[in-house]
Amino acid sequence: MKHRSFFWFFLPTALAMLLFIAFPIVSVVTQSLFTPHEAVFTTVEKCDPFGCTKESVVDQEASQALKKSNPLGRFAGLDIYFDRGHLATKEVAEAWQTRKSMGDFFSTLNNLPFYRAMGFTLTYTFLVTPLLIILGLMIALSVNSLHRHLKGLAIFFSLLPLIVTPLVGSLILFWMVDSRGILGTFLQWLAGDPDLSLKASTTLTWIMLIVYGVWHAAPFAFVVFYAGLQTLPKDQLESAQIDGANRWQRLRYVIVPHLMPLVTFVALIQLMDNFRVFEPIVGFNSEAHATSLSWIIFNDLNGETLQLSAASTTSVITIIGVAILLSPVLVQTWKNFKDKK
Amino acid sequence: MTNKTQKLFTFNSLFSNSFVIVWLIIAAFPFIWTFWGSFKVELDFFSIADWTNAITGKLTQETYGSAFTGTGYEGAWIQEKFWLSTINTWVVCFFVVSISLTIGTLGGYALSRSGYRYTFWLLIIALIFRAMPPITLVAGYMLPFFEWNLWGKLPTTIVVLVAINQPFTLWMLHSFFQTIPKELDESAKVDGCTQFQAFRRVIIPVMWPGVITTGLFSFLLAYNDFAVTSMLLSDENRTMVPKIAAFLGTTYTEGNIMFAVAAVVSSTVPLFILVMFFQRQIVSGLTAGAVKG
């Protein structure tokens, strides 16, 4: 295709991405370097029958004028990145110097909003991803050995947790594990503790969110692995069987190696997707026990006052995190591209 | 071929069959339970006294003289104006899908037919954009949208969702168009068609399977989005998902949680129907990326 016609074909989509993805990234980075203006104070002398006092009051007009002349605020450099709401370098250094034990240090760290969110986001990402791969593989192997007519039905029901709106899916589970819901009641009976509430405990909340994450994403792994199983090398399986390999050995030495590229694919996609965990935290109403980076951004933007600088800074840090997780994919794509040439 | 393979590999059929059954219950039971419960009163759905009340609807029977009641739906749809959010959602979905398919088809086709190096870099950029959580972009929209008075309106949200959708659409359609032989449009060009005429007369008639699959995923993205719609829409323009989130804030205090339950069920039904009719396309779309590698 000629450059010229390529240009015209590609122009609309390029414009959309440029205006609404590329520019916003630039503007998020810029905003993260600026902080809102401080109010302008003026000193006025107030006199009453008992004498005169000097008082500082906010000069609304001057503050407005300053805001208007420079809507981004004043330049703060990387200050916001290191403040208490984000990387909190000062607090972390202090906690490290005054630590009594490692546990003490981590509990101080856990009181800083950014590290608290980071802690949950990373735990969630690196627990949910392997678990969903294992579960997805087990479902794929089991469904594959079903009768032909039942497979379609099994796939239909398996797709539901994946397709459902994440917020809605987490709400449905949340209502069931409520202490008055069916699962909550069941767990109370199981634990023999009528006051057990998953919402009240941090550990249980984390487990609940991770279970939701696996429930939601396992169907994706299942569908991909199931497709992979349809192309199993039949001769290898047969010869393995003739050589006396039992079921487990065939799984371990023939099937899993055959599916390995797909496992890598699912792992990479899911690492990126789980890193952005957000809706379940809103759905499970769990911000008292678990927050994530995306949730912090949402919270900064959704509050009484719009905290653009704070939200932008967290956004930039999140983007850097995603970039780190994405780098193996990019390297792989680059290698494939070079091989093709 | 598959039959023989399956015979060779049935990993303990009793174990595997019971595993499938357990998984299907885990996958489907929450939906069935919530659907059933949405026709009950709150004290049955959240039953303190006896969990079987949620099935039999004892208190619903006492209150309304029947084990089923539509009060949750009435409250959500009429009193809380969920019908308006439903209309908004369908408007958003319709325009997002049609616009993003139109411009995505053109772009994806161009990427698949141009052999120059820049197509690779464009695809890489699209991949990076695809990986970015949409909420990280929202902070960048706020100032200009407020400044130009675009915030809160449906068209703004539609355009933003179209843009966020593009990277994925481009990748899907790019790999789909690569499966259509280049000779088709090359020969049309030899016969004197311009590139666009070749696209219109030769490619458009055969591209529908790929476009429908891609369209399904665009639809799901727009329908399921919470991050963008909740931040960029004003109260009266809310789509279903942010509306449900808003219910949570108000109804927990007013004790009208059944409104939220009814709204949740109402918003899930279209997805059910979608999976029922397009199961094959959804599966092929999910695996498309994997097979390509």
Boltz contact constraints between the chains, C-beta under 6 A:
constraints:
  - contact:
      token1: [A, 1]
      token2: [B, 113]
      max_distance: 6.0
  - contact:
      token1: [A, 1]
      token2: [B, 114]
      max_distance: 6.0
  - contact:
      token1: [A, 5]
      token2: [B, 195]
      max_distance: 6.0
  - contact:
      token1: [A, 6]
      token2: [B, 110]
      max_distance: 6.0
  - contact:
      token1: [A, 6]
      token2: [B, 114]
      max_distance: 6.0
  - contact:
      token1: [A, 9]
      token2: [B, 106]
      max_distance: 6.0
  - contact:
      token1: [A, 9]
      token2: [B, 110]
      max_distance: 6.0
  - contact:
      token1: [A, 10]
      token2: [B, 107]
      max_distance: 6.0
  - contact:
      token1: [A, 10]
      token2: [B, 110]
      max_distance: 6.0
  - contact:
      token1: [A, 12]
      token2: [B, 103]
      max_distance: 6.0
  - contact:
      token1: [A, 13]
      token2: [B, 103]
      max_distance: 6.0
  - contact:
      token1: [A, 13]
      token2: [B, 107]
      max_distance: 6.0
  - contact:
      token1: [A, 13]
      token2: [B, 166]
      max_distance: 6.0
  - contact:
      token1: [A, 16]
      token2: [B, 162]
      max_distance: 6.0
  - contact:
      token1: [A, 16]
      token2: [B, 163]
      max_distance: 6.0
  - contact:
      token1: [A, 16]
      token2: [B, 166]
      max_distance: 6.0
  - contact:
      token1: [A, 17]
      token2: [B, 163]
      max_distance: 6.0
  - contact:
      token1: [A, 17]
      token2: [B, 166]
      max_distance: 6.0
  - contact:
      token1: [A, 20]
      token2: [B, 160]
      max_distance: 6.0
  - contact:
      token1: [A, 20]
      token2: [B, 163]
      max_distance: 6.0
  - contact:
      token1: [A, 21]
      token2: [B, 129]
      max_distance: 6.0
  - contact:
      token1: [A, 21]
      token2: [B, 163]
      max_distance: 6.0
  - contact:
      token1: [A, 24]
      token2: [B, 137]
      max_distance: 6.0
  - contact:
      token1: [A, 24]
      token2: [B, 140]
      max_distance: 6.0
  - contact:
      token1: [A, 24]
      token2: [B, 141]
      max_distance: 6.0
  - contact:
      token1: [A, 27]
      token2: [B, 140]
      max_distance: 6.0
  - contact:
      token1: [A, 28]
      token2: [B, 139]
      max_distance: 6.0
  - contact:
      token1: [A, 28]
      token2: [B, 140]
      max_distance: 6.0
  - contact:
      token1: [A, 139]
      token2: [B, 23]
      max_distance: 6.0
  - contact:
      token1: [A, 141]
      token2: [B, 11]
      max_distance: 6.0
  - contact:
      token1: [A, 142]
      token2: [B, 16]
      max_distance: 6.0
  - contact:
      token1: [A, 142]
      token2: [B, 19]
      max_distance: 6.0
  - contact:
      token1: [A, 142]
      token2: [B, 20]
      max_distance: 6.0
  - contact:
      token1: [A, 143]
      token2: [B, 20]
      max_distance: 6.0
  - contact:
      token1: [A, 145]
      token2: [B, 6]
      max_distance: 6.0
  - contact:
      token1: [A, 145]
      token2: [B, 10]
      max_distance: 6.0
  - contact:
      token1: [A, 145]
      token2: [B, 13]
      max_distance: 6.0
  - contact:
      token1: [A, 145]
      token2: [B, 16]
      max_distance: 6.0
  - contact:
      token1: [A, 154]
      token2: [B, 20]
      max_distance: 6.0
  - contact:
      token1: [A, 156]
      token2: [B, 279]
      max_distance: 6.0
  - contact:
      token1: [A, 157]
      token2: [B, 24]
      max_distance: 6.0
  - contact:
      token1: [A, 157]
      token2: [B, 27]
      max_distance: 6.0
  - contact:
      token1: [A, 157]
      token2: [B, 28]
      max_distance: 6.0
  - contact:
      token1: [A, 158]
      token2: [B, 27]
      max_distance: 6.0
  - contact:
      token1: [A, 159]
      token2: [B, 275]
      max_distance: 6.0
  - contact:
      token1: [A, 160]
      token2: [B, 27]
      max_distance: 6.0
  - contact:
      token1: [A, 161]
      token2: [B, 27]
      max_distance: 6.0
  - contact:
      token1: [A, 163]
      token2: [B, 271]
      max_distance: 6.0
  - contact:
      token1: [A, 163]
      token2: [B, 275]
      max_distance: 6.0
  - contact:
      token1: [A, 164]
      token2: [B, 268]
      max_distance: 6.0
  - contact:
      token1: [A, 165]
      token2: [B, 224]
      max_distance: 6.0
  - contact:
      token1: [A, 165]
      token2: [B, 241]
      max_distance: 6.0
  - contact:
      token1: [A, 167]
      token2: [B, 226]
      max_distance: 6.0
  - contact:
      token1: [A, 167]
      token2: [B, 241]
      max_distance: 6.0
  - contact:
      token1: [A, 168]
      token2: [B, 264]
      max_distance: 6.0
  - contact:
      token1: [A, 168]
      token2: [B, 267]
      max_distance: 6.0
  - contact:
      token1: [A, 168]
      token2: [B, 268]
      max_distance: 6.0
  - contact:
      token1: [A, 171]
      token2: [B, 264]
      max_distance: 6.0
  - contact:
      token1: [A, 172]
      token2: [B, 30]
      max_distance: 6.0
  - contact:
      token1: [A, 172]
      token2: [B, 34]
      max_distance: 6.0
  - contact:
      token1: [A, 173]
      token2: [B, 30]
      max_distance: 6.0
  - contact:
      token1: [A, 176]
      token2: [B, 30]
      max_distance: 6.0
  - contact:
      token1: [A, 180]
      token2: [B, 46]
      max_distance: 6.0
  - contact:
      token1: [A, 180]
      token2: [B, 48]
      max_distance: 6.0
  - contact:
      token1: [A, 182]
      token2: [B, 51]
      max_distance: 6.0
  - contact:
      token1: [A, 185]
      token2: [B, 51]
      max_distance: 6.0
  - contact:
      token1: [A, 223]
      token2: [B, 283]
      max_distance: 6.0
  - contact:
      token1: [A, 223]
      token2: [B, 286]
      max_distance: 6.0
  - contact:
      token1: [A, 224]
      token2: [B, 287]
      max_distance: 6.0
  - contact:
      token1: [A, 224]
      token2: [B, 290]
      max_distance: 6.0
  - contact:
      token1: [A, 227]
      token2: [B, 287]
      max_distance: 6.0
  - contact:
      token1: [A, 232]
      token2: [B, 5]
      max_distance: 6.0
  - contact:
      token1: [A, 234]
      token2: [B, 5]
      max_distance: 6.0
  - contact:
      token1: [A, 237]
      token2: [B, 8]
      max_distance: 6.0
  - contact:
      token1: [A, 247]
      token2: [B, 11]
      max_distance: 6.0
  - contact:
      token1: [A, 262]
      token2: [B, 290]
      max_distance: 6.0
  - contact:
      token1: [A, 265]
      token2: [B, 290]
      max_distance: 6.0
  - contact:
      token1: [A, 272]
      token2: [B, 131]
      max_distance: 6.0
  - contact:
      token1: [A, 276]
      token2: [B, 133]
      max_distance: 6.0
  - contact:
      token1: [A, 279]
      token2: [B, 226]
      max_distance: 6.0
  - contact:
      token1: [A, 294]
      token2: [B, 133]
      max_distance: 6.0
  - contact:
      token1: [A, 294]
      token2: [B, 135]
      max_distance: 6.0
  - contact:
      token1: [A, 297]
      token2: [B, 135]
      max_distance: 6.0
  - contact:
      token1: [A, 301]
      token2: [B, 231]
      max_distance: 6.0
  - contact:
      token1: [A, 308]
      token2: [B, 139]
      max_distance: 6.0
  - contact:
      token1: [A, 311]
      token2: [B, 139]
      max_distance: 6.0
  - contact:
      token1: [A, 312]
      token2: [B, 139]
      max_distance: 6.0
  - contact:
      token1: [A, 315]
      token2: [B, 136]
      max_distance: 6.0
  - contact:
      token1: [A, 315]
      token2: [B, 139]
      max_distance: 6.0
  - contact:
      token1: [A, 318]
      token2: [B, 136]
      max_distance: 6.0
  - contact:
      token1: [A, 319]
      token2: [B, 136]
      max_distance: 6.0
  - contact:
      token1: [A, 322]
      token2: [B, 131]
      max_distance: 6.0
  - contact:
      token1: [A, 326]
      token2: [B, 131]
      max_distance: 6.0
  - contact:
      token1: [A, 337]
      token2: [B, 120]
      max_distance: 6.0
